[in-house]
Amino acid sequence: MIDPAYAIAAIVGMTAVTLALRAAPFLAAPLLKRFPMVENLGRFLPSAIMTLLMLHTLRGHASANPAGVWQELVAIGVTVVLQLWLRHALASILAGTALYVVFRNVAFFH
C-alpha cells in the first residue's frame, strides 16, 4: 500500500510540473518576441502542425473507415476553405471537426 502522504506529494509535484509546462510559453512570450526566428515559427508552425495531423488522420483512421476516405476528405476540404475564407483557425477546425463527427455518427452517411 502506498503511503498517503507520498501519494499526495507525488500528485502535487506532478500538478506543479504540468502547470509550469503549460504556463511556460505564455511567460516566455514577451522575451521570445524579440527574435525574428520565433516570429517566423509563429506564422509557419500552426499550419505545419495542422498539416501533419491531417496526414496522420488520412493514413490512420481514414484507411480503417469502411465508408472510404470521402468523409475525411470532405471535412478537410471544408476546413481548408473556411480557413482561407475566414482566416480564423479555431472556427475552421471546429467546423471541420463537427462535420466529420456528423459524417461518422449519422447512419445516413455510412
C-alpha positions as CSV (number, residue, x, y, z in Angstrom):
1,M,0.0,0.0,0.0
2,I,1.3,3.4,-0.9
3,D,1.7,5.9,1.9
4,P,-1.0,8.6,1.6
5,A,1.5,11.4,2.2
6,Y,3.7,10.1,-0.6
7,A,0.8,9.8,-3.0
8,I,-0.4,13.4,-2.2
9,A,3.2,14.7,-2.6
10,A,3.5,12.9,-6.0
11,I,0.2,14.4,-7.2
12,V,1.1,17.8,-6.0
13,G,4.5,17.5,-7.8
14,M,3.0,16.3,-11.0
15,T,0.4,19.1,-10.9
16,A,3.1,21.7,-10.4
17,V,5.2,20.4,-13.3
18,T,2.2,20.2,-15.6
19,L,1.1,23.7,-14.7
20,A,4.6,25.1,-15.2
21,L,4.9,23.4,-18.6
22,R,1.6,24.9,-19.7
23,A,2.4,28.4,-18.4
24,A,6.0,28.5,-19.7
25,P,5.1,29.6,-23.3
26,F,2.9,32.4,-22.1
27,L,5.5,33.6,-19.6
28,A,8.3,33.4,-22.1
29,A,6.4,35.0,-25.0
30,P,7.4,38.6,-24.2
31,L,11.1,37.5,-24.1
32,L,10.9,35.4,-27.3
33,K,9.1,38.1,-29.4
34,R,12.4,39.9,-29.8
35,F,13.8,37.1,-32.0
36,P,12.7,37.1,-35.7
37,M,13.0,33.3,-35.9
38,V,10.4,32.9,-33.2
39,E,8.0,35.2,-35.2
40,N,8.6,33.1,-38.3
41,L,7.9,30.0,-36.4
42,G,4.7,31.5,-35.0
43,R,3.5,32.1,-38.6
44,F,4.6,28.8,-40.0
45,L,4.2,26.2,-37.2
46,P,0.4,26.2,-36.8
47,S,-0.1,25.3,-40.5
48,A,2.6,22.7,-40.4
49,I,1.1,21.0,-37.3
50,M,-2.4,21.0,-38.8
51,T,-1.0,19.5,-42.0
52,L,0.8,16.8,-40.1
53,L,-2.4,16.0,-38.1
54,M,-4.4,15.8,-41.3
55,L,-1.9,13.4,-42.9
56,H,-1.9,11.3,-39.8
57,T,-5.7,11.1,-39.8
58,L,-5.8,10.2,-43.5
59,R,-3.2,7.5,-43.1
60,G,-4.6,6.0,-39.9
61,H,-8.3,6.5,-39.3
62,A,-9.4,7.0,-42.9
63,S,-7.9,3.7,-44.1
64,A,-9.9,1.9,-41.4
65,N,-13.2,3.6,-42.3
66,P,-15.4,1.1,-44.1
67,A,-17.2,4.0,-46.0
68,G,-13.8,5.1,-47.5
69,V,-11.9,8.3,-47.3
70,W,-14.6,10.6,-48.7
71,Q,-15.7,11.7,-45.2
72,E,-12.2,12.8,-44.2
73,L,-11.5,14.5,-47.5
74,V,-14.8,16.5,-47.4
75,A,-14.2,17.5,-43.7
76,I,-10.6,18.5,-44.6
77,G,-11.8,20.4,-47.6
78,V,-14.4,22.4,-45.6
79,T,-11.7,23.2,-43.0
80,V,-9.3,24.5,-45.6
81,V,-11.9,26.5,-47.4
82,L,-13.1,28.1,-44.2
83,Q,-9.6,28.9,-43.1
84,L,-8.8,30.6,-46.4
85,W,-12.1,32.5,-46.3
86,L,-12.4,33.4,-42.6
87,R,-8.7,33.3,-41.5
88,H,-9.9,32.0,-38.1
89,A,-8.2,28.7,-37.3
90,L,-10.4,27.8,-34.3
91,A,-13.6,28.3,-36.3
92,S,-12.3,26.4,-39.3
93,I,-11.1,23.5,-37.1
94,L,-14.3,23.3,-35.1
95,A,-16.5,23.3,-38.3
96,G,-14.4,20.6,-40.0
97,T,-14.4,18.5,-36.8
98,A,-18.1,18.9,-36.3
99,L,-18.8,17.9,-39.9
100,Y,-16.5,14.9,-39.6
101,V,-18.3,13.8,-36.3
102,V,-21.7,14.1,-38.1
103,F,-20.4,12.0,-41.0
104,R,-19.0,9.3,-38.8
105,N,-22.0,9.1,-36.4
106,V,-25.1,9.6,-38.6
107,A,-26.2,6.3,-40.2
108,F,-27.2,8.1,-43.4
109,F,-23.6,8.7,-44.3
110,H,-22.4,5.1,-44.0
